[in-house]
Each structure stands twice: as structure tokens, then as C-alpha cells.
């Protein structure tokens, strides 16, 4: 798959500028942003999914749901793969479109420390992109049930109620030594699919349909 380098470079610069904001700009209290708009029919199934269940929302059914402006989001990334860059660019574009307050933490060799750094910023949502984050997230997230996490292009094998994931055919990593939910295909991480993933995932978090895997078709 071919990507346009100029656009990717511009978005990378935007992410760096956003990440330059000091965490202290957010006050100590973590607000609870509600959704503006409602999902269309076919987004939330009836009956509601069980914990760790898989939901296949109708295409585009999440489009009417956005957070209120100023929604605090930390983008937590790991790895230099093109697919992670594509997901990150989609998150930046989404944040700009909805006027979210986006910061970034790039995980180094100590991913657990980076996850802790992201949590200490007191965001309303932590969005994770990068397979190397899955095993550390599986360790940390069950001990911080008050913090919502959204995993793009992968999932935790045993997610708690605060962890929501978005996957599709070609993206289904579950952790080291565990079988994938689908045959991996790096080419499936397109800008269009990544944009759908962040919007669908945030819609699920805002409508309290968490602890599940959203499967995009």
C-alpha cells in the first residue's frame, strides 16, 4: 500500500506540537465528558454484549457521536511501524475535527512506565496504538478500572470493563504467544480504516459500551 509522505510528515509534526503541551495544563480533576449526538441503529446491539464480547456495528453507525470540545485524550504509541504511524495520524485528524485536547506519550523500552505517565496526566481516554503495548496494558489496566482505554488494531486477551478494542480483518493481535483473531495484514491499516477505528471506538466509550471488541467489516 502506498502512502503520501507529505501528508504523513505534516501529521507527524502536528502530533509533536500537540505532545509539547505540558501535562500540568490539565487540572487535577478528571472530568467526565458526555457524547454529543447519538449512534444510529445497528451500533449498540440488543441485548447488550457480555463482557469481553464482540460487537459488529453497522457500517457508519457511529458517525453521529462525538465528544464535547476539550475532551482529554492521550495517544499512547509504541513502535515505528507504518501501521502505527497511520493509526496515529488518524487519531490526530479526528482530534482536530472534534476539537479534542490531544497529548502524546511515545513508549520507550519501559512501556509500563509510559502507561503510568499517560495515566498520571489524568486524561478522559487513553488511546493505544502499537502491538508492543498489548502485554504491558494487560498487566496495568485491571488495576486502574477508573481510566478508559481504547486499543486500535489489536485487543487484550482478557479485557476488563475499562478497555475497549477495535479490530478488523487483518488486525487482531492479542498478545505474545496468543493466537490472533485474524490473519495479520499490514496493508489493512489504511487511513480510511484507521479513521473508522478511532471514531467507532470513541463512540463506544462515550456511550458506555466498553470492555468489548468492536469488529469493523
The 8 nearest C-alpha neighbors of each residue, nearest first, counted from 0:
[[1, 186, 2, 189, 185, 187, 188, 3],
 [0, 2, 3, 4, 186, 189, 81, 190],
 [3, 1, 4, 0, 7, 6, 190, 189],
 [2, 4, 5, 6, 7, 1, 8, 0],
 [5, 3, 7, 6, 8, 2, 9, 1],
 [6, 4, 8, 7, 3, 9, 10, 2],
 [5, 7, 9, 8, 4, 3, 10, 2],
 [6, 8, 4, 10, 5, 9, 11, 3],
 [9, 7, 11, 5, 6, 10, 4, 12],
 [10, 8, 6, 12, 11, 7, 5, 13],
 [9, 11, 13, 7, 12, 8, 88, 6],
 [12, 10, 8, 14, 13, 9, 7, 15],
 [11, 13, 15, 9, 10, 14, 16, 8],
 [14, 12, 10, 16, 11, 15, 17, 9],
 [13, 15, 17, 11, 12, 16, 18, 10],
 [16, 14, 18, 12, 17, 13, 19, 11],
 [17, 15, 13, 19, 14, 18, 12, 20],
 [16, 18, 14, 19, 15, 102, 20, 13],
 [17, 19, 102, 103, 15, 20, 16, 14],
 [18, 20, 16, 17, 21, 15, 102, 103],
 [21, 19, 18, 17, 22, 102, 24, 16],
 [22, 20, 23, 24, 19, 18, 25, 102],
 [21, 23, 24, 120, 25, 20, 102, 121],
 [22, 24, 25, 21, 26, 120, 27, 20],
 [25, 23, 22, 21, 26, 20, 120, 27],
 [26, 24, 23, 22, 27, 120, 121, 28],
 [25, 27, 28, 24, 23, 29, 121, 22],
 [28, 26, 29, 25, 121, 23, 120, 30],
 [27, 29, 26, 30, 121, 25, 122, 31],
 [28, 30, 121, 27, 123, 122, 31, 26],
 [31, 29, 28, 32, 123, 122, 71, 70],
 [30, 32, 33, 29, 123, 70, 205, 71],
 [33, 31, 30, 67, 70, 66, 34, 123],
 [32, 34, 205, 66, 31, 35, 67, 206],
 [35, 33, 66, 205, 65, 36, 64, 67],
 [36, 34, 65, 66, 64, 67, 33, 37],
 [35, 37, 64, 63, 34, 65, 38, 66],
 [36, 38, 64, 63, 39, 35, 34, 61],
 [39, 37, 61, 63, 60, 64, 42, 40],
 [38, 40, 60, 42, 41, 37, 61, 63],
 [41, 39, 42, 60, 38, 43, 57, 44],
 [40, 42, 57, 56, 43, 39, 60, 44],
 [41, 43, 56, 60, 40, 57, 39, 38],
 [42, 44, 41, 45, 47, 56, 40, 208],
 [45, 43, 47, 46, 42, 41, 48, 54],
 [46, 44, 47, 43, 48, 41, 42, 54],
 [45, 47, 44, 48, 43, 49, 54, 52],
 [46, 48, 45, 44, 49, 43, 208, 54],
 [49, 47, 52, 46, 50, 44, 54, 53],
 [48, 50, 52, 51, 47, 211, 53, 210],
 [49, 51, 52, 210, 211, 48, 160, 159],
 [52, 50, 211, 210, 158, 49, 53, 157],
 [53, 51, 211, 49, 50, 48, 212, 54],
 [54, 52, 212, 211, 213, 55, 214, 51],
 [53, 55, 213, 214, 56, 212, 52, 211],
 [54, 56, 214, 213, 215, 57, 53, 216],
 [57, 55, 42, 41, 54, 58, 60, 215],
 [56, 58, 41, 60, 42, 59, 55, 40],
 [59, 57, 60, 56, 216, 215, 61, 41],
 [58, 60, 61, 62, 57, 195, 39, 56],
 [61, 59, 39, 42, 57, 58, 62, 38],
 [60, 62, 38, 199, 59, 63, 64, 202],
 [63, 61, 59, 60, 64, 38, 198, 199],
 [62, 64, 36, 38, 61, 37, 65, 39],
 [65, 63, 36, 37, 202, 62, 38, 35],
 [66, 64, 35, 34, 67, 36, 63, 202],
 [67, 65, 34, 35, 70, 33, 68, 32],
 [66, 68, 70, 35, 69, 32, 34, 65],
 [69, 67, 98, 99, 70, 97, 66, 100],
 [68, 70, 99, 100, 98, 71, 67, 66],
 [69, 71, 99, 100, 68, 67, 66, 72],
 [72, 70, 122, 100, 123, 69, 101, 99],
 [73, 71, 101, 124, 122, 125, 123, 100],
 [74, 72, 102, 125, 103, 101, 75, 126],
 [73, 75, 103, 126, 125, 127, 104, 102],
 [76, 74, 127, 104, 105, 126, 103, 73],
 [77, 75, 128, 105, 129, 127, 106, 74],
 [78, 76, 129, 106, 105, 131, 132, 128],
 [77, 79, 80, 129, 76, 83, 131, 130],
 [78, 80, 81, 83, 77, 84, 82, 129],
 [81, 79, 82, 83, 78, 84, 129, 77],
 [80, 82, 84, 83, 85, 79, 185, 188],
 [81, 83, 85, 80, 84, 188, 86, 185],
 [84, 82, 86, 85, 80, 81, 129, 128],
 [83, 85, 87, 81, 82, 86, 88, 80],
 [86, 84, 82, 88, 83, 87, 190, 81],
 [85, 87, 83, 89, 193, 88, 84, 82],
 [88, 86, 84, 90, 89, 85, 83, 91],
 [87, 89, 91, 85, 90, 86, 10, 84],
 [88, 90, 194, 92, 86, 87, 91, 193],
 [89, 91, 93, 87, 88, 92, 94, 197],
 [92, 90, 88, 94, 89, 93, 95, 87],
 [93, 91, 89, 95, 90, 94, 96, 88],
 [92, 94, 96, 90, 95, 91, 89, 97],
 [95, 93, 99, 91, 97, 96, 92, 98],
 [94, 96, 98, 92, 93, 97, 91, 99],
 [95, 97, 93, 94, 98, 92, 99, 91],
 [96, 98, 94, 99, 95, 93, 68, 65],
 [99, 97, 68, 95, 94, 96, 69, 100],
 [98, 100, 70, 69, 94, 68, 97, 101],
 [101, 99, 71, 69, 70, 72, 98, 102],
 [100, 102, 72, 73, 99, 71, 17, 94],
 [103, 101, 18, 73, 17, 74, 72, 100],
 [104, 102, 74, 18, 73, 75, 105, 101],
 [103, 105, 75, 74, 106, 117, 76, 113],
 [106, 104, 76, 75, 77, 107, 103, 113],
 [107, 105, 77, 110, 113, 76, 104, 108],
 [108, 106, 109, 110, 105, 77, 113, 78],
 [107, 109, 110, 106, 113, 111, 112, 77],
 [110, 108, 107, 112, 111, 113, 106, 114],
 [109, 111, 113, 106, 112, 108, 107, 114],
 [112, 110, 114, 113, 109, 135, 115, 139],
 [111, 113, 115, 110, 114, 109, 116, 106],
 [114, 112, 116, 110, 106, 115, 111, 117],
 [113, 115, 111, 117, 116, 112, 110, 118],
 [114, 116, 112, 118, 113, 117, 119, 111],
 [117, 115, 113, 119, 114, 118, 112, 120],
 [116, 118, 114, 115, 120, 119, 113, 73],
 [119, 117, 115, 120, 116, 121, 114, 122],
 [120, 118, 116, 121, 117, 115, 122, 22],
 [119, 121, 118, 117, 22, 122, 116, 25],
 [122, 120, 119, 118, 29, 123, 27, 28],
 [123, 121, 71, 124, 72, 120, 73, 29],
 [122, 124, 71, 72, 29, 121, 31, 30],
 [125, 123, 72, 147, 122, 148, 126, 73],
 [124, 126, 148, 73, 72, 74, 149, 127],
 [125, 127, 149, 74, 148, 75, 150, 73],
 [128, 126, 75, 150, 76, 149, 74, 151],
 [129, 127, 76, 151, 83, 150, 75, 77],
 [128, 130, 77, 131, 76, 83, 132, 78],
 [129, 131, 132, 133, 172, 153, 128, 77],
 [130, 132, 129, 133, 77, 134, 78, 135],
 [133, 131, 130, 135, 134, 129, 136, 77],
 [132, 134, 136, 135, 130, 131, 174, 137],
 [133, 135, 137, 136, 174, 132, 138, 131],
 [136, 134, 138, 137, 132, 133, 111, 139],
 [137, 135, 139, 133, 138, 134, 140, 132],
 [136, 138, 134, 135, 139, 140, 155, 133],
 [137, 139, 135, 136, 140, 134, 141, 142],
 [140, 138, 136, 137, 142, 141, 135, 143],
 [139, 141, 143, 142, 136, 137, 138, 144],
 [142, 140, 143, 139, 159, 144, 138, 137],
 [141, 143, 140, 139, 144, 138, 145, 159],
 [144, 142, 140, 145, 141, 146, 139, 161],
 [143, 145, 146, 161, 141, 142, 140, 160],
 [144, 146, 143, 147, 161, 142, 140, 160],
 [145, 147, 144, 143, 161, 148, 124, 123],
 [148, 146, 161, 124, 162, 125, 145, 149],
 [149, 147, 162, 125, 124, 126, 161, 163],
 [148, 150, 126, 163, 164, 162, 127, 125],
 [151, 149, 164, 127, 126, 153, 154, 163],
 [152, 150, 165, 128, 153, 164, 127, 149],
 [151, 153, 166, 170, 165, 171, 150, 154],
 [154, 152, 172, 171, 151, 166, 170, 173],
 [155, 153, 173, 164, 150, 172, 156, 171],
 [154, 156, 158, 173, 157, 137, 133, 174],
 [155, 157, 173, 158, 154, 174, 137, 177],
 [158, 156, 155, 159, 51, 137, 154, 173],
 [159, 157, 155, 162, 210, 156, 51, 160],
 [158, 160, 161, 210, 162, 141, 157, 140],
 [159, 161, 210, 162, 209, 158, 50, 144],
 [160, 162, 147, 159, 144, 210, 148, 209],
 [163, 161, 148, 210, 160, 158, 159, 149],
 [162, 164, 210, 149, 209, 211, 212, 150],
 [165, 163, 150, 212, 154, 149, 151, 213],
 [164, 166, 213, 151, 212, 152, 196, 214],
 [167, 165, 152, 214, 170, 171, 153, 213],
 [166, 168, 215, 170, 214, 169, 216, 171],
 [167, 169, 170, 181, 166, 182, 187, 216],
 [168, 170, 184, 183, 182, 187, 181, 167],
 [171, 169, 152, 167, 166, 168, 183, 153],
 [170, 172, 180, 153, 179, 181, 166, 152],
 [171, 173, 153, 179, 174, 154, 170, 180],
 [174, 172, 154, 156, 155, 179, 177, 153],
 [175, 173, 177, 134, 133, 172, 176, 155],
 [174, 176, 177, 134, 173, 133, 178, 172],
 [175, 177, 174, 178, 173, 179, 172, 134],
 [178, 176, 174, 175, 173, 179, 172, 156],
 [177, 179, 180, 176, 173, 172, 174, 175],
 [178, 180, 172, 171, 181, 173, 177, 182],
 [179, 181, 171, 178, 172, 182, 173, 170],
 [182, 180, 179, 171, 169, 168, 183, 170],
 [181, 183, 169, 184, 179, 180, 168, 170],
 [184, 182, 169, 170, 181, 185, 171, 179],
 [183, 185, 169, 186, 187, 182, 170, 188],
 [184, 186, 187, 188, 183, 82, 169, 170],
 [185, 187, 184, 188, 0, 189, 169, 82],
 [186, 188, 185, 189, 184, 169, 170, 168],
 [189, 187, 186, 82, 185, 192, 193, 190],
 [188, 190, 192, 191, 187, 193, 186, 85],
 [191, 189, 193, 192, 85, 194, 89, 188],
 [190, 192, 194, 189, 193, 195, 188, 89],
 [193, 191, 195, 189, 194, 190, 196, 188],
 [192, 194, 196, 190, 86, 195, 191, 89],
 [195, 193, 89, 191, 196, 192, 197, 190],
 [194, 196, 192, 198, 193, 197, 199, 191],
 [197, 195, 193, 199, 194, 198, 200, 165],
 [198, 196, 200, 194, 199, 195, 201, 90],
 [197, 199, 195, 201, 200, 196, 202, 194],
 [200, 198, 202, 196, 61, 201, 197, 195],
 [199, 201, 203, 197, 202, 198, 196, 165],
 [202, 200, 204, 198, 203, 199, 197, 205],
 [201, 203, 199, 205, 200, 204, 64, 61],
 [204, 202, 208, 200, 206, 201, 205, 207],
 [203, 205, 201, 207, 202, 206, 209, 208],
 [206, 204, 202, 207, 34, 203, 201, 33],
 [205, 207, 203, 204, 208, 202, 34, 33],
 [208, 206, 204, 205, 209, 203, 202, 210],
 [209, 207, 203, 206, 204, 210, 211, 43],
 [208, 210, 163, 211, 207, 204, 160, 161],
 [211, 209, 160, 163, 162, 161, 159, 51],
 [212, 210, 51, 52, 163, 209, 53, 50],
 [211, 213, 164, 53, 165, 163, 54, 214],
 [214, 212, 165, 54, 55, 53, 164, 166],
 [213, 215, 55, 166, 167, 54, 165, 212],
 [216, 214, 167, 55, 166, 213, 56, 165],
 [215, 167, 214, 58, 168, 55, 57, 56]]
